[in-house]
Each structure stands twice: as structure tokens, then as C-alpha cells.
Amino acid sequence: MANPNLMFYTDARHPLVYMYEPPMYKEEFESTVDELVGTPIEALMFCLGDGRTMQHDSKVGEIWGRNVEMWKHHIFKRAYDNVESLMDAGFDPLSIACNRAREKNILFYPTLLLQLESGVRDGPGYDVRSSDFRLNNKHFDIGARGDLKSDFPGNNCADFKHLEVRNERLGIVNEVSSNYQIDGFELQFNFWPYYFHPGEVDVNTDLMTDFVRNVHKILKKASIQRELVITIPANLKDCLSIGLDVSEWVREGIVDVIVAQPIKRPDVIDPNASYIVYDPSYLNDIKELSESVKYTNTRVHATLAGTLDSDRNGHAPIDMIRAAACSIWDQGVNGLYIDWFASWPYDSSFYKKVREIVHPDIMASKDKFYHVPTGTRSDTEGKLTCQLPINLVSKVPVKVNIYISDDLVYWDSVNRLHDVILRIRITGATENDSFIFKLNGTTLPKTSMRIINQMYGMDSPRYRIFGQWYVFHLDKTYFPVKGVNSVGVILENRDAESEVQLTLRDIEIDTKYLYGASFGKGFIDPDLGPYTYEIT
């Protein structure tokens, strides 16, 4: 079996059973595969319900919604109605997707979300997606003893020290492995990454290793060619801290593919790290993980998200996707894992992105947009570890790292490089404030700086962020280097009559290329950003 370079994850709910009116038809369910045909996507990672309950004809797991009498959520009821309508018509939804993938030569890997909270049965907060197994066995929860702080996010997660919890999970794996012609199976460890009581992680880590060992045996018993994929936090120390001894799993050869994500899988893109980290150490995590599996049979894929959630764009444009993908490939990974189902229904921009991302050599001389992400409105669960924003204090230097994959010196030497633009946004700034800006320790000349006043705006594409932009067109004297670059900012002089906090909020680097030395670029203003309004 070919080792897939490009895996595509769908949760099989938001772009599928949530969308269609019941009764759902077989052909509508097949669309989850059909939409990927003709792309470089080699493997479909297909989520099994929400992890606690299934959305296929399971005899071992509980089926979504069958324990619900009155619904408090219309879309969750629609999902139930669609699944039931397919089964009433004689179709098993998982078989539909699995068989269609086989017909269209796409590898098929069911995905099990290993961990979610147990939920509440009655009253406010009733979780209609949960299973009776979880609702009726609250004594299996990590926080069942009542000795953890109420704000510990794993309190209501299942404690894998209990044999019953592990066996319930294994039963689902075994049923799917036995009854469906799959090419592999994915264990998603990073969706809700809490598996043991914080005080009992060390003593129970071997239990999780044994659990993974058993999953591996189940898959290989059905077919030696089947792959076990594990999706984990990229940092191996983070994994070990929650009871996942990934290094041991690799040593034993019981995992075939490691999918690396920032811990808790935030879903906002970051070219510094590929997918979404707000910590430049993530690139090091990916690189170290790739190095750790050398000379083994385990491969490493890194996750690439497609959501941006800035004040200017919801989804990342193609030049930002290129920047992120190239940053990943630089770390020596074996492949990409893309989590773009939120872009459904897929349009031409989706297919253009998918076509390019597996070819870093093709993307090398195409426009890229790098940014250092800042906290967004989506960060409601404390998932992000952001470099930005940073509050500025007079005369106190701050430094932020940004990763660039481009070889700007080479492309400039062959006359293909059109422009390199550095943009910095400081909120709270006025025309009376002044700053010193540095790139890799070198002060950028103010004579080449353009200030764009956005102290106030009546409207914005998504939500309003005010401030001043400071824009530099960088010539070869100031080119960013391939790899990690540092951007420094010093508040030089503050408006004497202002008490508003000055905050470094955004850092962006645009690398723009020509098709050939004499080609035009095709936009009016060279400072135009790749967004729905101009930063000019």
C-alpha cells in the first residue's frame, strides 16, 4: 500500500449530516468522497460521530441520538434524522463512505475522537451527543473523586485507568476493523487531551501504551497493510505529561504515522509553525519529532489548518497557505494533514490550494504571506500560546520571531523577486508617536517607512481593529533570512497627551514574485495586502 503524503480530515458532521435536509440520500452522503476526487488528496480521515456516539450502524458503540426523547438542538436532531434515514433505507453511512472511497481510489481511515467530556443528561447543558455509557458512569470521570479544582478542563473526561473505559474504546476499533474494508485507523489523542488524573499520570502511562499496542494488534490482525495513525501534540514532553509515551510507541513499532498538532488543536493558521501555533518553538517540535523517527518505520505528518479569523479574513488566502505549507516541509516531515472541512462547500480557491501544497518546489517562487498570529475572537478556550499582542513601554525593546522559508537572495539574483514587504500594526498609536523598528538586529531606515492611518474606521470586513500600520519595502540590504527572523520594536517617543495603551498587535511579511523578469505584477498599489480591503 502506498504511504499517503496528503491526508484530509473531515468530521463528517458539519459539511455532511448537519447540512442536508432529511431524509438523506446515498448519493448525498457519497459527496464527502466525491468532493476530493481529482485532487492530490490520497487519504480521507473520516470521523466516527463525535467519539462518544457513532453515526454508523454500530452494534458495539451507541448511535447518536437514540437515547434522546426531546431535542434542544435542531442541527443535532437533523444529524440524527439523516443517519437514521440512511439506515432505514438499508444503507450503513460508514459503508457508503468507505465503499465510495475505494471506488474512487482514495484511501480510507476512520477517525475516533478518543476523549470528550461525559456531558449532562437532564436540564440546562444537556448534551444530546453523549452516550449512556458516559452519562451513566460518571464515576469513571477523571474528577470523580472531587479532589481537583473545578476549572480543571479534564474533570469530566473519562479516566483511562479504568479497564471499562479502555475496553469500550477498543470495542469500537475492533468492530470497524473487522467489518469494513479500511486502509487504516486514526486515534485522535489531541481533541480533548486529558486521560488520567493529574496526580496519577506517571503510574498509568503504561496502561495507555498497552492500549495503543492492542489497537495496533487489532488492525494488523485484519491486514498487515493497515496503518495506525495517531494524532498528538507535537511536543513529546507535552505528550508524556498527559500519559502518552510516544517515544516508546515508536520504539516498539506500534504506530505507523504520527500527526503532529499544537496541543488542544486550535484551528487557526500560523506560517511560523505550519498549522496554528503561536509559539515559534512549534517548528522546533515538528523538526525534533521528524528527527526522532528517522531510521524507524514511523512517518510524521504535520497539520495544516485553513482558518485565519483575522479582522480581514475568515479563511487563509492561498499565499498564506503556501507560506505555512513551505514552513512545514522545511522541517523534514513526510506529509501533510489538512483540516479544512470548515471551508465547505469547496470552491475554486480550495482546489487551487490543495493542488499546490504538496509541492514545495513549485510554491518556492510563488507569492507567500507570513504573519505572526495574535489572539483572535475564536480563542475562547485558552488554546492559543501567542507571541502577540505585546504591550509597549517607552524605551523597552520587544522582539518577536517569524519564520520565512523563501530563499530571497537566489530569487532576486534571477530577477524573479518582485517585492518584500514588512508590515507592523500598533494599536493605540497616533501620528505623534514614534518607534524604532529592527529586523534581525538591524534598524530599518525611517526614510523607507510608510505610515498608514487606521486610527479609526467606520467599517471592516469582519471586525474592527484600530491602529497605525508601519510598512517597509525591503531591498536586499534588509532581506529576511531563510529560517527564523526577529522583528524588534522600541517605543521611542510617546504622545505626551495620551494614556491609551500602545500594543504591538500584527507583524506580516509579504514575498511577491514575478512569472518572469519582465512580467507585470497586476495590482495597482505595491502595498496591497491579500485581503478584502487595502493596506496601501
C-alpha positions in Angstrom: 0.0 0.0 0.0 1.3 3.5 -0.9 2.1 5.7 2.0 -0.1 8.8 1.6 1.6 12.2 1.5 -1.6 14.2 1.9 -4.4 13.3 4.3 -7.7 15.2 4.6 -9.7 15.2 7.8 -13.4 15.6 7.8 -15.5 15.5 11.0 -18.3 14.1 8.7 -20.9 16.2 10.5 -20.5 19.9 9.8 -20.2 19.6 6.0 -22.4 16.5 5.7 -25.2 15.3 8.1 -25.7 18.8 9.5 -26.1 20.3 6.1 -28.6 18.2 4.1 -32.3 18.0 4.7 -33.6 14.6 5.9 -34.2 12.1 4.5 -30.6 12.0 3.3 -29.8 10.0 0.1 -26.9 7.7 -0.5 -25.6 10.0 -3.3 -25.6 13.0 -0.9 -23.5 11.0 1.6 -21.1 9.9 -1.1 -20.3 13.6 -1.7 -17.9 13.6 1.2 -15.6 11.5 -1.0 -16.7 12.9 -4.4 -15.6 16.4 -3.5 -12.0 15.2 -3.1 -11.7 13.2 -6.4 -9.1 14.5 -8.8 -7.1 16.3 -6.1 -3.7 15.3 -4.7 -5.5 14.1 -1.5 -4.7 10.4 -1.1 -6.4 9.6 2.2 -9.7 10.6 3.7 -9.7 10.7 7.5 -13.4 10.1 8.4 -14.6 10.9 11.9 -16.9 8.4 13.6 -19.6 10.6 15.1 -18.4 12.7 18.0 -16.5 9.9 19.6 -18.9 9.1 22.4 -21.7 8.2 20.0 -21.4 6.9 16.5 -23.1 7.8 13.2 -23.0 4.4 11.6 -24.7 1.0 12.1 -22.7 0.1 15.2 -23.6 -2.9 17.3 -20.9 -2.1 19.9 -20.9 1.6 20.1 -24.1 3.7 20.8 -25.7 5.5 17.9 -26.0 9.3 18.0 -29.3 10.5 19.4 -31.0 7.1 20.1 -31.1 8.0 23.9 -32.8 11.3 23.3 -36.5 11.9 23.7 -36.8 15.7 23.3 -34.2 17.7 21.3 -32.9 21.1 22.4 -30.7 21.5 19.3 -32.2 21.3 15.8 -29.0 20.6 13.9 -28.1 17.7 16.2 -31.6 16.3 15.6 -31.0 16.8 11.8 -27.9 14.7 12.1 -29.8 12.0 13.9 -32.6 12.1 11.3 -30.2 11.9 8.4 -28.3 8.9 9.8 -31.5 7.1 10.7 -33.0 7.8 7.3 -30.0 6.2 5.6 -30.1 3.1 7.8 -33.9 2.8 7.4 -33.2 2.7 3.6 -30.8 -0.1 4.1 -27.6 1.8 4.0 -24.8 2.0 6.6 -23.4 5.5 6.4 -19.8 4.3 7.2 -20.1 1.7 4.5 -21.2 4.3 2.0 -18.2 6.5 2.6 -15.8 3.5 2.8 -17.0 1.9 -0.4 -17.1 5.2 -2.3 -13.5 5.9 -1.3 -12.4 2.5 -2.6 -14.3 3.1 -5.9 -12.5 6.4 -6.4 -9.0 5.2 -5.3 -8.9 7.2 -2.1 -7.5 5.6 1.0 -10.0 5.5 3.9 -9.1 5.9 7.6 -11.9 6.1 10.1 -11.0 8.6 13.0 -12.0 8.0 16.6 -12.1 11.0 18.9 -10.8 9.3 22.0 -11.8 11.8 24.6 -14.7 14.2 25.2 -16.5 15.2 28.4 -19.2 12.9 29.7 -21.9 15.6 29.5 -25.1 16.2 31.4 -28.2 14.1 30.9 -31.0 16.4 32.1 -31.7 20.2 32.5 -29.5 23.0 31.2 -26.4 21.9 29.3 -28.0 18.5 28.4 -25.5 17.0 25.9 -27.6 15.1 23.4 -24.5 13.8 21.6 -23.3 11.9 24.6 -23.7 8.2 25.2 -25.4 6.3 28.0 -22.1 4.7 28.8 -20.6 8.1 29.7 -23.8 9.6 31.2 -24.4 6.6 33.4 -20.8 6.1 34.6 -19.7 9.5 36.0 -17.6 7.6 38.5 -15.3 6.9 35.5 -14.6 10.6 35.1 -11.1 11.9 35.9 -12.6 14.3 38.5 -14.9 11.8 40.1 -13.1 11.9 43.5 -13.8 15.6 43.7 -10.2 16.5 44.6 -9.4 18.6 41.5 -10.1 22.3 41.0 -13.4 23.0 39.4 -11.7 24.7 36.5 -9.5 21.8 35.5 -10.7 21.1 31.9 -10.3 17.3 32.2 -12.6 16.9 35.2 -15.5 15.3 33.2 -13.3 13.4 30.8 -13.0 9.6 31.0 -10.1 8.3 33.1 -8.3 5.6 31.1 -7.1 3.9 34.2 -10.5 2.1 34.2 -10.5 -1.1 32.2 -14.1 -0.5 31.2 -13.2 2.8 29.6 -10.3 1.3 27.6 -12.4 -1.8 26.6 -15.3 0.4 25.3 -12.8 2.2 23.0 -11.2 -1.0 21.9 -14.6 -2.5 21.1 -15.3 0.3 18.5 -11.9 -0.1 16.9 -12.3 -3.9 16.7 -15.8 -3.6 15.2 -14.7 -1.1 12.5 -11.5 -3.1 11.7 -13.5 -6.3 11.4 -16.5 -5.1 9.4 -15.2 -2.5 7.0 -12.5 -2.5 4.2 -10.4 0.3 5.6 -6.8 1.2 4.9 -6.0 2.3 8.4 -7.4 3.9 11.6 -6.7 7.2 13.3 -6.7 7.7 17.1 -7.2 11.4 17.8 -5.5 12.0 21.1 -5.4 15.8 20.8 -9.1 16.7 20.7 -9.5 16.8 24.4 -6.1 15.8 25.7 -6.7 14.6 29.3 -6.6 10.9 30.0 -5.6 10.4 33.7 -5.9 12.2 37.0 -3.1 14.7 37.0 -1.6 13.0 40.1 -1.7 9.6 38.5 -0.2 10.2 35.0 3.1 8.5 35.6 1.7 5.4 37.2 -0.8 4.9 34.4 1.3 5.8 31.3 2.0 2.1 30.7 -1.8 1.5 30.5 -2.0 3.8 27.6 0.9 2.2 25.9 -0.8 -1.2 26.3 -4.0 0.3 24.9 -2.2 1.5 21.7 -0.4 -1.8 21.5 -3.9 -3.5 21.5 -5.2 -1.2 18.8 -2.2 -2.0 16.7 -2.7 -5.7 17.1 -6.4 -5.4 16.1 -5.5 -3.5 12.9 -2.6 -5.8 11.9 -4.6 -8.9 12.6 -7.1 -7.9 9.9 -4.4 -6.8 7.5 -0.7 -6.2 8.0 -1.0 -3.3 5.5 -3.4 -1.3 7.6 -1.8 1.7 9.2 -2.3 3.1 12.7 -2.3 6.9 12.7 -2.1 8.8 16.0 -2.8 12.5 16.2 -1.0 14.1 19.1 0.5 17.3 20.5 3.7 18.0 18.6 5.9 18.3 21.7 6.8 14.9 23.1 7.2 16.3 26.6 3.6 17.6 26.4 2.6 14.1 25.3 4.3 12.4 28.2 2.8 14.9 30.6 -0.7 13.6 29.8 0.3 9.9 29.7 1.3 9.4 26.1 4.7 7.8 25.8 5.0 8.3 22.1 8.8 7.6 22.0 8.0 4.2 23.4 5.3 3.6 20.8 7.8 4.5 18.0 10.5 2.3 19.6 8.1 -0.7 19.7 6.9 0.0 16.1 3.2 0.1 17.1 2.4 3.4 15.3 2.8 3.9 11.6 2.0 7.6 11.3 2.3 10.5 13.8 0.2 13.5 13.0 1.6 16.5 14.9 -0.6 19.4 16.1 -0.2 22.1 18.7 -1.7 20.9 21.9 -5.5 21.1 22.1 -5.7 21.6 18.3 -6.5 25.2 17.9 -7.7 25.7 14.4 -6.1 29.0 13.2 -3.2 29.0 10.7 0.3 30.2 11.5 3.1 30.2 8.9 5.6 30.2 11.7 4.7 26.6 12.5 2.5 25.5 9.8 -0.8 25.0 11.3 -1.5 27.1 14.2 0.8 27.8 16.8 1.5 30.9 18.3 4.8 29.8 19.7 7.8 29.6 17.4 9.0 26.6 19.3 6.4 24.6 17.5 8.6 24.5 14.4 11.3 23.0 16.6 8.8 20.5 17.9 8.0 19.4 14.4 11.7 19.2 13.4 12.6 17.3 16.6 9.7 14.9 16.0 10.8 14.3 12.5 14.3 13.6 13.6 13.1 11.3 16.4 11.5 8.8 13.9 14.5 8.6 11.5 15.6 5.1 10.9 12.2 3.8 12.0 9.1 2.8 10.1 7.1 5.6 11.6 6.3 8.7 9.5 5.4 12.2 10.6 2.7 14.4 9.1 2.1 17.9 10.3 -1.3 19.5 10.4 -2.1 22.5 8.2 -5.2 24.5 9.1 -7.1 26.8 6.8 -8.8 29.2 9.2 -7.4 32.7 9.9 -10.1 34.6 11.8 -8.5 38.0 11.5 -10.3 41.3 11.2 -9.8 41.0 7.5 -10.3 37.4 6.5 -12.0 34.3 7.9 -10.1 31.7 5.8 -6.5 31.9 4.9 -5.8 33.0 1.3 -3.5 30.9 -0.9 -0.4 32.9 -0.3 -0.7 32.4 3.4 -1.4 28.7 2.8 1.8 28.5 0.7 3.8 30.2 3.5 2.5 27.7 6.1 3.0 24.6 3.9 6.5 25.6 2.9 7.4 26.2 6.6 6.2 22.6 7.3 8.1 21.0 4.6 11.3 22.8 5.8 11.1 20.7 9.0 11.6 17.4 7.2 8.1 16.0 7.6 6.8 13.1 5.5 3.5 14.6 4.7 0.6 17.0 5.4 -2.6 16.5 7.3 -5.2 19.2 6.3 -8.1 20.1 8.4 -10.1 22.3 6.0 -13.6 20.9 6.2 -14.8 24.2 7.6 -14.3 25.7 4.1 -17.2 23.6 2.8 -18.7 24.0 0.2 -15.4 23.8 -1.5 -14.8 26.4 -4.3 -12.1 27.0 -6.8 -9.7 28.6 -4.2 -9.9 25.4 -2.1 -8.9 23.2 -5.1 -6.1 25.6 -6.1 -4.6 25.5 -2.6 -4.9 21.7 -2.4 -3.2 21.3 -5.8 -0.1 23.2 -4.7 0.6 22.3 -1.1 2.3 19.0 -1.7 4.9 20.7 -4.0 7.2 23.0 -2.0 9.5 23.3 -5.1 6.5 24.7 -7.1 5.5 27.0 -4.3 9.1 28.3 -3.9 8.7 31.1 -6.5 5.1 32.0 -5.7 3.7 34.8 -3.5 3.7 34.0 0.2 2.2 35.8 3.1 3.8 35.2 6.5 2.3 36.6 9.7 2.8 36.3 13.4 -0.7 35.5 14.7 -2.3 37.3 17.6 -5.1 36.2 19.8 -8.4 36.2 17.9 -12.1 36.2 18.9 -12.1 32.4 18.5 -9.7 31.9 21.4 -12.4 31.3 23.9 -10.9 28.2 25.4 -7.4 29.3 26.1 -6.0 27.1 23.4 -3.5 29.6 21.9 0.0 30.4 23.1 0.5 33.7 21.3 3.6 35.8 20.7 1.3 38.7 20.1 -0.1 41.1 21.3 2.6 42.7 23.3 2.1 46.0 25.3 4.8 48.5 24.6 6.6 50.5 27.3 8.7 53.6 26.5 12.3 52.7 25.7 11.8 49.0 26.4 12.6 46.8 23.3 10.4 43.9 22.4 11.3 41.1 19.9 9.1 38.7 18.0 10.2 35.7 15.8 8.9 35.0 12.4 9.8 32.1 10.2 10.5 32.5 6.4 11.0 29.6 4.0 12.0 31.7 1.0 15.5 31.9 -0.5 15.1 35.6 -1.3 18.7 36.1 -2.3 18.5 33.4 -5.0 15.2 34.5 -6.5 16.4 38.1 -6.5 19.5 37.1 -8.4 17.4 35.5 -11.2 15.1 38.6 -11.4 12.0 36.7 -10.2 11.6 38.5 -6.9 9.2 41.5 -7.2 8.9 42.8 -3.6 9.4 42.0 0.0 7.1 44.0 2.3 7.2 44.1 6.1 4.0 45.4 7.8 3.7 46.2 11.5 0.5 47.2 13.2 0.4 49.0 16.6 -2.9 49.7 18.2 -3.4 52.8 20.2 -0.8 54.7 18.2 -1.2 58.2 16.8 0.7 60.4 14.4 2.5 61.8 17.4 4.1 58.5 18.5 7.4 57.3 17.1 9.1 53.9 17.1 12.4 52.2 16.1 11.9 49.1 14.0 14.5 46.4 13.6 14.8 43.3 11.5 17.4 40.7 12.7 19.0 43.4 14.8 19.4 46.0 12.1 17.5 49.2 12.4 15.2 49.9 9.4 15.5 53.4 8.0 12.5 55.7 8.6 13.0 57.2 5.2 11.7 53.9 3.7 8.8 53.7 6.1 5.2 54.4 5.0 2.6 55.0 7.8 -1.0 54.1 7.2 -3.5 55.7 9.4 -6.2 53.4 10.7 -6.8 55.1 14.0 -10.5 54.8 13.3 -12.7 53.2 10.6 -16.4 53.1 10.1 -16.4 49.5 8.9 -14.2 46.5 8.4 -14.6 43.2 6.5 -15.1 41.2 9.8 -14.5 43.2 13.0 -12.8 46.4 13.7 -9.2 46.8 15.0 -7.8 50.3 15.1 -4.2 51.5 15.0 -1.4 52.6 12.7 0.4 50.4 10.1 4.1 50.9 9.5 5.1 49.5 6.1 8.6 48.8 4.8 9.6 47.7 1.3 12.8 45.8 2.0 15.7 45.8 -0.5 18.4 43.2 -0.5 20.3 45.0 2.3 17.4 44.2 4.7 16.1 40.9 3.3 14.8 38.4 5.9 16.8 35.2 6.0 15.6 31.8 5.3 14.6 30.4 8.7 13.9 32.3 11.9 13.9 36.1 11.8 13.5 38.6 14.6 11.4 41.7 14.4 12.2 44.3 17.1 10.2 47.3 18.2 11.1 50.1 20.6 8.7 52.9 21.6 10.9 55.9 21.0 8.6 58.8 21.9 5.0 58.7 23.2 2.3 61.2 22.5 2.5 63.3 25.7 -1.2 63.8 26.0 -2.3 60.2 25.5 -2.8 57.5 28.1 -4.0 54.9 25.6 -2.1 51.6 25.8 0.2 51.0 22.8 0.2 47.4 21.7 2.2 45.6 19.1 -0.6 43.5 17.5 0.4 42.4 14.0 3.6 41.5 12.1 3.4 40.5 8.4 5.9 39.8 5.7 4.8 39.5 2.1 7.1 38.0 -0.5 5.9 38.7 -4.1 7.2 37.1 -7.2 7.0 37.6 -11.0 6.2 34.9 -13.6 9.3 36.1 -15.4 11.7 39.1 -15.1 9.7 41.3 -17.5 6.2 40.4 -16.3 3.9 42.8 -14.6 2.5 42.1 -11.2 -1.1 43.0 -11.8 -2.1 45.2 -8.9 -2.4 48.9 -8.6 -0.7 49.6 -5.3 2.5 47.7 -4.4 1.5 47.7 -0.8 -1.8 46.0 -1.5 -2.4 43.2 1.0 -4.1 39.9 0.1 -7.3 40.8 1.8 -10.7 42.3 1.3 -9.5 45.9 1.9 -6.2 47.6 1.2 -3.2 48.1 3.4 -1.7 50.6 1.0 
